[in-house]
Amino acid sequence: MKTLDVIAAILLVIGGLNWGLVGFFGFNLVTAIFGSLPVLERLVYCVVGLAALYQAVQWKKIQQRWK
């Protein structure tokens, strides 16, 4: 499960950096990379969203695993 915790955390950092770029510079990195493949772009957003949901639901268990 620790591997899944790390993957989810990495995806959240990527998502956060992308939103920072959108907020500060109006530049969406995911669109820049996958703009010609909107299905893949949407998949990236879904996976990042699932990572956030996983982190939110498993927060206490994650803390216990990493002690």
C-alpha positions as CSV (number, residue, x, y, z in Angstrom):
1,M,0.0,0.0,0.0
2,K,2.9,2.4,0.5
3,T,3.6,2.3,-3.2
4,L,0.0,3.4,-3.9
5,D,0.5,6.2,-1.3
6,V,3.6,7.4,-3.1
7,I,1.9,7.3,-6.5
8,A,-1.1,9.2,-5.2
9,A,1.1,11.8,-3.7
10,I,3.1,12.3,-6.9
11,L,-0.1,12.7,-8.9
12,L,-1.3,15.3,-6.4
13,V,1.9,17.2,-6.7
14,I,1.7,17.1,-10.5
15,G,-2.0,18.3,-10.3
16,G,-1.1,21.0,-7.9
17,L,1.8,22.3,-10.1
18,N,-0.5,22.3,-13.1
19,W,-3.2,24.3,-11.3
20,G,-0.4,26.7,-10.2
21,L,0.6,27.2,-13.8
22,V,-3.0,27.8,-14.8
23,G,-3.5,30.3,-11.9
24,F,-0.3,32.3,-12.3
25,F,0.4,32.1,-16.0
26,G,-2.8,30.9,-17.7
27,F,-0.8,27.9,-19.0
28,N,-2.3,24.4,-18.7
29,L,0.6,21.9,-19.0
30,V,-1.8,18.9,-19.4
31,T,-3.4,20.6,-22.4
32,A,0.0,21.5,-23.8
33,I,1.1,17.9,-23.6
34,F,-2.1,16.1,-24.6
35,G,-4.0,18.8,-26.4
36,S,-4.3,16.8,-29.6
37,L,-5.7,13.8,-27.6
38,P,-8.6,15.1,-25.5
39,V,-9.5,11.6,-24.3
40,L,-6.0,11.2,-22.8
41,E,-6.1,14.7,-21.3
42,R,-9.4,13.8,-19.6
43,L,-8.0,10.5,-18.4
44,V,-5.1,12.4,-16.7
45,Y,-7.6,14.7,-14.9
46,C,-9.6,11.6,-13.8
47,V,-6.5,9.8,-12.4
48,V,-5.4,12.9,-10.5
49,G,-8.9,13.3,-9.1
50,L,-8.9,9.7,-8.0
51,A,-5.6,10.2,-6.4
52,A,-7.0,13.1,-4.4
53,L,-10.0,11.1,-3.4
54,Y,-7.8,8.2,-2.3
55,Q,-5.7,10.6,-0.2
56,A,-8.7,12.2,1.4
57,V,-10.4,8.9,2.3
58,Q,-7.3,7.1,3.4
59,W,-5.6,10.0,5.3
60,K,-5.6,8.5,8.7
61,K,-4.5,5.0,7.5
62,I,-1.7,6.6,5.4
63,Q,-0.4,8.4,8.5
64,Q,-0.4,5.1,10.4
65,R,1.4,3.2,7.7
66,W,4.2,5.8,7.5
67,K,4.9,6.0,11.2
